[in-house]
Amino acid sequence: MADVAASPADPEIVSPEEVVRQRARAVQRRKWLTRLAIVVIIAGVAWAAWYYLIGQNYVSTDDAYVAAESAQVTPQISASVIDVKVKDTQFVHRGDVLVLLDPATPRIAVQQAQADLAAARRRFRQTLATNTALSAQVSARGAGVSQAHAQVAAAHADLAKARVDLARRQAAAASGAVSGEELTAARRSYADAQAAVATAEATVAQAEATRQAASGELAANAALVRGSTDDTDPGVLAAQARLASAQLDLADTVIRAPIDGVITRRQVQVGQRVAQGTPIMTIVPIQRVYVEANFKERQLRRVRVGMPATVTADIYGGSVEYHGRVVGISGGTGASQAIIPAQNATGNWIKVVQRLPVRIELDPKELAAHPLRVGLSTDVTIDLREH
């Protein structure tokens, strides 16, 4: 069979010029791929060199926020508000007056406590005076005992005389020299003398009992004032404590700022009755704020307290840089400290990378130049080279 000439329109037939162009494109593509591979290798080597020389010595996170140990202002007594001296966003200094409470009731309590103190001092002085009176009474009771003993001695003397008279008359009665009436009178006198002795001895016992009772009263009264003065008596001290408490309540009607800072969340108005211990406002110490950075658990392998840190805040951008140090690492992750901790003891558990809060203290001078507010977002980088 005769060869059939190929048609110029046949797609399988490629012209020599097209072949040259395809080969040129292939060569150009190989050149670009080679260059790209070289660039990738150089970039990889540069990144590896940067990481091993610099990158591995730093850890950073953008999960970091400004925080502060704010002070809650709470009234120490329950009273009505008569004046509010501050408003939200106002900067106050420690000791500045914030709120005035009605002092009427505390002032009355102070006056009552002062009266109680005066009464306590008077009672102590009265007890001292009673002690002197009881001492004199004991001395008088002692004299009464001596007098009773003298009466006993006189009664015994009378009894002896009556006994002698009765014996003489009984002896004379046998001879008829003494009448029966006279003998009867002698016997009656002897019996009366015996009764007088018994009465005198009872008087001695009663006088001694009275003296002992007076001595007991004196000892009891002396125990109340022994070792005490007008200022150290327990009753006086208790009254002084009540007066100090009342004066403290009166002083607490003026609520002052406990720290320097900015007023936030003011929740009190004039005329409102505030309860003891109820927060009425918060003071944020913007000059002593810190940064709480939440690092991933793997980033904290080499982080130690005291390491330097660099902080930038979104509010100022990268042009303002703060310098600080790590002052503490939290004792638990945010998930573990949540109100309802995560429960992973289930069959469909999925591991989630945990973050641990790290506290960064900032340079006060830099904070004064560029103040921060609580809750602002920041970026934190910790230098691991310094231990």
C-alpha positions in Angstrom: 0.0 0.0 0.0 1.1 3.5 -0.8 2.1 5.8 2.2 -0.5 8.3 3.0 0.8 11.8 3.6 0.0 13.2 7.1 -2.5 16.1 7.2 -1.3 19.4 8.7 -4.5 19.3 10.9 -3.5 16.0 12.6 -3.2 16.8 16.4 -0.6 14.0 16.9 1.8 15.7 14.7 4.0 18.4 16.5 6.0 20.8 14.6 9.8 21.1 15.4 9.2 24.7 16.7 6.7 23.5 19.2 9.0 20.8 20.4 11.7 23.4 21.0 9.3 25.6 22.9 8.2 22.7 25.1 11.7 21.8 25.9 12.5 25.4 26.7 9.5 25.6 29.0 10.5 22.4 30.7 14.0 23.7 31.3 12.7 26.9 32.6 10.3 25.1 35.0 13.1 22.9 36.3 15.1 26.1 36.9 12.3 27.7 38.9 11.7 24.5 40.8 15.3 24.3 41.6 15.4 27.9 42.7 12.2 27.4 44.8 13.8 24.3 46.5 16.9 26.3 47.2 14.9 29.1 48.7 12.9 26.6 50.8 16.1 24.9 52.0 17.7 28.2 52.8 14.5 29.3 54.7 14.4 26.0 56.5 18.1 26.3 57.5 17.6 29.9 58.5 14.6 29.0 60.6 16.4 26.1 62.2 19.4 28.3 62.9 17.1 31.0 64.4 15.2 28.5 66.5 18.3 26.8 67.9 20.2 30.0 68.4 17.3 32.3 69.5 13.8 31.0 69.1 14.1 28.1 71.7 15.1 30.7 74.3 11.8 32.5 74.2 8.2 31.5 74.8 5.3 33.9 74.0 1.5 34.0 74.1 -1.2 36.5 73.1 -3.6 34.9 75.7 -2.6 37.5 78.3 -4.6 40.2 80.0 -4.0 43.1 82.4 -5.2 42.4 86.0 -4.9 44.1 89.4 -5.7 43.4 93.0 -8.6 45.7 93.3 -10.0 47.0 96.5 -13.7 46.6 97.3 -15.1 49.5 99.4 -17.7 48.3 101.9 -19.3 50.1 104.8 -18.5 48.9 108.3 -21.9 49.9 109.7 -25.4 50.1 108.4 -26.6 53.6 107.9 -28.1 56.1 105.4 -25.9 57.8 102.8 -25.9 61.6 103.2 -23.2 62.5 100.6 -21.2 60.8 97.8 -17.9 62.6 97.0 -16.7 60.5 94.0 -17.9 59.2 90.7 -16.9 56.5 88.3 -13.6 56.8 86.5 -12.4 59.4 89.1 -8.8 58.9 90.4 -8.5 59.0 94.2 -5.7 58.9 96.6 -5.5 56.8 99.8 -7.4 58.6 102.6 -9.6 60.6 100.3 -13.3 60.8 101.5 -15.6 58.7 99.3 -18.9 58.5 101.1 -20.5 60.2 104.2 -23.0 58.2 106.3 -25.5 59.6 108.7 -23.7 59.9 112.1 -26.7 60.5 114.3 -27.1 57.0 115.7 -23.3 56.3 116.2 -23.0 59.7 118.0 -25.8 58.8 120.4 -24.0 55.4 121.0 -20.8 57.3 121.8 -22.6 59.5 124.4 -24.2 56.4 126.0 -20.8 54.7 126.1 -19.3 57.8 127.7 -22.0 57.8 130.4 -21.4 54.0 131.0 -17.7 54.7 131.5 -18.4 57.5 134.0 -20.8 55.2 135.9 -18.2 52.4 135.9 -15.6 54.7 137.4 -18.1 55.9 140.0 -18.9 52.3 141.0 -15.2 51.5 141.4 -14.7 54.5 143.7 -17.8 53.5 145.6 -16.4 50.0 146.0 -13.1 51.6 147.4 -15.1 53.7 149.9 -17.2 50.6 150.9 -13.9 48.8 151.5 -12.9 51.5 154.1 -16.3 51.4 155.7 -16.3 47.6 156.0 -12.8 47.7 157.5 -14.1 50.1 160.2 -17.1 47.8 160.7 -14.8 44.8 161.3 -12.9 46.8 163.9 -16.2 47.7 165.6 -17.3 44.1 165.6 -13.9 43.2 167.2 -14.6 45.7 170.0 -18.1 44.1 170.4 -16.5 40.7 170.9 -14.1 42.1 173.5 -17.1 43.6 175.3 -19.0 40.3 175.2 -16.0 38.5 176.7 -15.9 41.1 179.5 -19.6 40.5 180.1 -18.9 36.8 180.4 -16.2 37.4 183.0 -18.6 39.6 185.0 -21.3 37.0 184.8 -18.9 34.3 186.0 -17.9 36.5 188.9 -21.6 37.0 189.8 -22.1 33.3 189.5 -19.2 32.6 191.9 -20.6 35.1 194.5 -24.1 33.6 194.2 -22.7 30.1 194.6 -20.8 31.2 197.8 -23.9 33.0 199.2 -26.0 29.9 198.5 -23.6 27.6 200.2 -23.4 29.8 203.3 -27.1 30.0 203.7 -27.5 26.3 203.1 -25.0 25.7 205.9 -26.8 28.2 208.2 -30.2 26.8 207.4 -29.5 23.5 209.2 -29.1 25.4 212.6 -32.1 27.6 211.9 -30.1 30.8 211.6 -31.4 31.5 208.0 -35.1 31.5 207.2 -36.4 29.4 204.3 -37.4 32.6 202.4 -33.8 33.8 202.5 -32.5 30.4 201.3 -35.0 30.5 198.4 -33.8 33.9 197.4 -30.2 32.8 197.4 -31.1 29.8 195.2 -32.9 32.2 192.8 -29.9 34.5 192.7 -27.7 31.5 191.9 -29.9 30.4 189.1 -30.1 34.0 187.7 -26.3 34.1 187.8 -26.1 30.9 185.8 -28.5 32.2 183.2 -26.5 35.4 183.0 -23.4 33.4 182.3 -25.1 31.5 179.5 -26.5 34.7 178.1 -23.1 36.3 178.1 -21.4 33.3 176.4 -24.2 33.4 173.7 -23.5 37.1 173.3 -19.8 36.3 172.7 -20.7 33.7 170.0 -23.0 36.1 168.3 -20.4 38.9 168.4 -17.8 36.6 166.9 -20.2 35.5 164.2 -21.0 39.1 163.4 -17.3 39.9 163.2 -16.6 37.0 160.9 -19.5 38.1 158.6 -18.1 41.6 158.5 -14.6 40.2 157.7 -16.1 38.1 154.9 -17.8 41.1 153.4 -14.5 43.1 153.7 -12.6 40.3 152.0 -15.2 40.0 149.2 -15.2 43.8 148.6 -11.4 43.9 148.8 -11.2 41.2 146.1 -13.1 43.5 143.8 -10.5 46.3 144.0 -7.3 44.4 144.8 -4.6 45.2 142.2 -6.9 47.6 140.3 -7.0 51.3 139.8 -9.5 53.8 138.4 -8.2 52.8 134.9 -7.5 49.1 135.3 -10.7 48.0 136.9 -12.4 45.3 134.8 -15.7 47.2 134.8 -14.0 50.4 133.7 -12.0 48.5 131.0 -15.2 47.0 129.6 -16.8 50.4 129.5 -13.8 51.8 127.8 -14.0 49.0 125.2 -17.6 49.8 124.5 -16.7 53.5 124.1 -13.9 52.7 121.7 -16.3 50.5 119.7 -18.9 53.3 119.5 -16.2 55.8 118.5 -15.0 53.5 115.8 -18.5 53.2 114.5 -18.8 57.0 114.5 -15.5 57.2 112.6 -16.7 54.6 110.1 -19.5 57.1 109.0 -16.7 58.7 106.9 -15.7 56.1 104.3 -12.2 56.7 102.9 -10.2 55.3 100.0 -8.0 52.4 101.2 -5.6 52.7 98.2 -4.7 54.9 95.3 -6.7 54.0 92.2 -9.6 54.7 89.8 -13.2 54.4 91.0 -15.2 51.7 89.1 -18.6 50.2 89.6 -20.0 52.8 92.0 -23.3 51.4 93.3 -24.3 54.0 96.0 -26.5 57.0 95.8 -27.5 59.8 98.3 -30.3 58.7 100.6 -29.7 55.0 100.1 -29.4 52.9 103.2 -26.4 50.7 102.9 -25.9 47.5 104.8 -22.7 46.5 106.6 -20.3 44.6 104.4 -22.2 45.3 101.1 -19.8 46.5 98.3 -20.6 50.0 97.2 -17.7 50.6 94.8 -14.4 49.2 93.6 -11.0 50.9 93.4 -8.6 49.7 90.7 -4.9 50.5 91.5 -3.8 51.2 87.9 -0.3 52.1 89.0 0.1 48.5 90.4 -1.4 46.4 87.7 0.2 43.2 86.5 -0.2 40.9 83.5 -1.7 37.4 83.8 -0.4 35.4 80.8 -1.9 32.0 80.0 0.8 29.8 78.6 0.4 26.3 77.2 1.6 23.6 79.5 4.5 22.6 77.1 5.7 26.2 77.1 6.4 26.2 80.8 9.1 23.5 80.9 11.8 26.0 81.4 9.9 29.0 82.8 11.1 29.9 86.3 10.2 32.8 88.7 12.4 35.8 88.2 12.9 35.4 84.4 12.5 38.7 82.4 9.5 39.2 80.2 8.5 41.7 77.5 4.9 42.9 77.2 3.1 44.8 74.5 -0.5 46.0 74.8 -3.0 46.2 72.0 -4.1 49.6 73.2 -0.6 51.1 72.4 0.6 48.6 69.8 4.1 47.4 69.4 5.6 50.9 69.7 5.2 50.7 73.5 7.1 47.9 75.2 6.9 47.1 78.9 9.5 45.2 80.8 8.8 43.0 83.7 9.6 39.7 85.5 7.8 36.5 86.2 6.8 36.6 89.9 4.6 33.6 90.1 3.1 30.6 88.4 -0.5 29.6 89.3 -1.1 26.4 91.3 -3.7 25.1 88.9 -5.0 25.5 85.3 -8.0 27.7 84.5 -10.1 24.6 83.9 -9.3 23.1 87.3 -10.1 26.3 89.0 -13.5 26.8 87.3 -16.7 26.7 89.2 -17.7 23.5 87.4 -14.4 21.7 86.6 -14.2 19.6 83.5 -15.0 15.9 84.0 -12.8 13.8 81.8 -13.7 10.4 83.2 -15.9 9.5 80.2 -15.5 7.3 77.2 -15.5 10.1 74.6 -12.6 12.0 76.2 -10.5 14.2 74.0 -7.3 15.6 75.2 -7.2 19.4 75.3 -4.0 21.4 75.7 -4.2 23.2 79.1 -3.0 26.7 79.9 -1.5 27.8 83.2 -1.6 31.5 84.4 1.7 33.1 84.9 1.9 36.5 86.7 4.2 39.2 85.2 5.0 42.3 87.3 5.7 45.4 85.2 8.1 48.3 85.6 6.2 51.0 87.6 7.9 53.8 85.7 6.8 52.4 82.4 3.2 52.0 83.8 3.3 55.6 84.9 4.3 56.7 81.4 1.7 54.5 79.6 -1.1 53.5 82.1 -3.0 50.3 81.5 -6.5 49.3 82.5 -7.7 46.0 83.9 -8.8 43.5 81.2 -6.7 44.9 78.3 -5.2 42.4 75.9 -1.4 42.0 75.8 1.3 39.9 74.2 3.9 38.4 76.5 7.3 37.0 75.7 9.5 35.4 78.4 13.3 35.2 78.0 14.3 31.7 79.0 18.1 32.4 78.9 18.1 33.9 82.4 17.4 31.7 85.4 
